[in-house]
């Protein structure tokens, strides 16, 4: 059995050995702990799968479909854009409603019945088309910035009119 020796009874050479042993033991223990903690942290941070473009498009389509029902839109006019779409004599407000008979969104141009023009809104994501009974189709895009919703319509002649949700 080893004899207990007090620290004050050690020689300078023995104290140096003891100091080196303690230093190496603490260094190795710290290094091993750091490696184990970093490995554990990496194991816990599994990457989240990124949704595919189809999933993003479907998510946007569902989002816009859910919030567009019963919305009113005001055309934005200025000196460069009169807000008149194809066949319009003036800039007209638009209303989007959910029509259960059409099983989808319908856009109504004008302020009261009979509406000047109406079409079926078909979204693929935040973008889509407005299909009219006469076979014409206009493109439509919805966006949102600072809690304000915007709609951009490009008619079949290429004229673009911007709308803001009221």
Wavefront OBJ file of the C-alpha trace (Angstrom):
o trace
v 0.000 0.000 0.000
v 1.292 3.446 -0.900
v 2.338 5.743 1.869
v 0.504 9.075 2.125
v 2.824 12.007 1.664
v 1.976 15.626 2.411
v 2.537 18.200 -0.317
v 4.981 20.076 1.847
v 7.148 16.949 2.161
v 7.621 16.582 -1.631
v 10.817 17.568 -3.371
v 10.871 20.149 -6.138
v 11.240 17.354 -8.736
v 8.193 15.479 -7.344
v 6.146 18.705 -7.219
v 6.973 19.359 -10.908
v 5.895 15.793 -11.830
v 2.678 16.210 -9.880
v 1.994 19.616 -11.509
v 2.579 18.185 -15.014
v 0.373 15.167 -14.288
v -2.488 17.367 -13.046
v -2.073 19.763 -16.007
v -2.136 16.941 -18.586
v -5.059 15.206 -16.904
v -7.141 18.402 -16.839
v -6.165 19.272 -20.433
v -7.097 15.825 -21.761
v -10.360 15.811 -19.779
v -11.289 19.268 -21.130
v -10.471 18.213 -24.694
v -12.509 14.990 -24.423
v -15.477 16.897 -22.958
v -15.316 19.495 -25.730
v -15.274 16.779 -28.392
v -18.193 14.951 -26.795
v -20.267 18.129 -26.438
v -19.643 19.150 -30.061
v -20.538 15.668 -31.322
v -23.695 15.672 -29.232
v -24.631 19.119 -30.532
v -24.147 18.010 -34.148
v -26.246 14.929 -33.564
v -29.080 17.077 -32.169
v -29.156 19.533 -35.086
v -30.693 17.416 -37.785
v -31.325 19.502 -40.880
v -34.969 20.258 -41.550
v -36.063 19.111 -44.976
v -36.650 21.980 -47.389
v -40.072 21.969 -49.038
v -40.055 21.403 -52.751
v -41.192 24.063 -55.206
v -44.454 22.186 -55.697
v -45.092 22.226 -51.950
v -44.314 25.946 -51.751
v -46.617 26.658 -54.697
v -49.432 24.627 -53.135
v -48.911 26.323 -49.775
v -49.145 29.756 -51.431
v -52.204 28.729 -53.435
v -53.986 27.569 -50.297
v -52.983 30.701 -48.391
v -54.258 33.093 -51.055
v -57.397 31.063 -51.684
v -58.224 31.198 -47.983
v -57.830 34.970 -47.594
v -59.171 36.273 -50.906
v -62.838 35.464 -50.405
v -64.894 38.619 -49.798
v -62.123 41.144 -50.522
v -62.401 44.503 -52.278
v -59.644 45.929 -54.475
v -58.990 49.507 -55.562
v -57.056 50.145 -58.804
v -53.922 52.239 -58.401
v -53.816 55.022 -60.942
v -51.296 57.743 -61.660
v -50.201 59.920 -64.592
v -48.630 56.888 -66.331
v -51.374 54.340 -65.641
v -55.085 55.099 -65.976
v -56.128 51.767 -64.384
v -58.278 50.773 -67.387
v -58.057 47.127 -68.351
v -59.070 45.736 -71.739
v -62.632 46.803 -72.579
v -62.976 49.137 -69.568
v -64.046 52.767 -70.065
v -62.798 53.681 -66.565
v -60.728 52.216 -63.756
v -63.060 49.826 -61.937
v -62.920 48.373 -58.457
v -62.737 44.623 -58.180
v -64.377 42.309 -55.667
v -63.259 38.737 -55.135
v -65.764 36.330 -53.639
v -65.905 32.601 -53.061
v -68.669 31.186 -55.236
v -69.851 27.751 -54.074
v -71.578 27.153 -57.422
v -68.282 27.656 -59.262
v -66.424 25.950 -56.397
v -63.791 28.661 -56.420
v -62.945 32.321 -56.439
v -64.746 34.729 -58.754
v -63.606 38.283 -59.509
v -66.264 40.904 -60.185
v -65.287 44.186 -61.863
v -67.553 47.158 -61.104
v -69.174 48.515 -57.981
v -72.653 46.988 -58.142
v -74.807 44.487 -59.954
v -74.897 43.983 -62.840
v -71.131 43.818 -62.749
v -69.244 45.069 -65.781
v -67.162 41.907 -66.112
v -66.611 38.768 -64.083
v -64.258 35.830 -64.301
v -63.045 32.741 -62.505
v -59.758 33.125 -60.559
v -57.546 30.058 -61.004
v -54.422 30.107 -58.814
v -51.352 27.889 -59.183
v -49.493 29.601 -56.310
v -49.599 33.325 -55.612
v -49.946 33.622 -59.392
v -52.623 32.408 -61.702
v -55.164 33.440 -64.287
v -58.588 34.990 -64.571
v -60.675 33.004 -67.038
v -63.648 34.699 -68.678
v -66.659 33.156 -70.393
v -65.591 34.652 -73.749
v -62.432 32.499 -73.697
v -60.035 35.292 -72.824
v -57.624 34.915 -69.965
v -55.728 37.522 -67.939
v -52.834 36.797 -65.639
v -53.075 37.706 -61.973
v -50.530 37.799 -59.169
v -50.999 38.461 -55.459
v -48.392 39.747 -53.045
v -48.167 41.147 -49.566
v -45.849 43.705 -48.009
v -46.112 45.293 -44.559
v -49.567 43.770 -44.059
v -50.874 45.391 -47.276
v -52.111 43.074 -50.004
v -51.532 43.789 -53.666
v -52.977 42.323 -56.853
v -51.386 42.728 -60.274
v -53.489 42.027 -63.354
v -52.102 41.847 -66.885
v -54.854 41.760 -69.489
v -54.689 39.908 -72.820
v -53.310 43.043 -74.540
v -50.399 43.229 -72.065
v -51.605 46.196 -70.006
v -50.734 45.954 -66.308
v -52.931 47.404 -63.566
v -52.057 47.279 -59.880
v -54.686 46.966 -57.160
v -54.562 47.440 -53.391
v -56.815 45.535 -51.032
v -59.232 47.762 -49.092
l 1 2 3 4 5 6 7 8 9 10 11 12 13 14 15 16 17 18 19 20 21 22 23 24 25 26 27 28 29 30 31 32 33 34 35 36 37 38 39 40 41 42 43 44 45 46 47 48 49 50 51 52 53 54 55 56 57 58 59 60 61 62 63 64 65 66 67 68 69 70 71 72 73 74 75 76 77 78 79 80 81 82 83 84 85 86 87 88 89 90 91 92 93 94 95 96 97 98 99 100 101 102 103 104 105 106 107 108 109 110 111 112 113 114 115 116 117 118 119 120 121 122 123 124 125 126 127 128 129 130 131 132 133 134 135 136 137 138 139 140 141 142 143 144 145 146 147 148 149 150 151 152 153 154 155 156 157 158 159 160 161 162 163 164 165 166
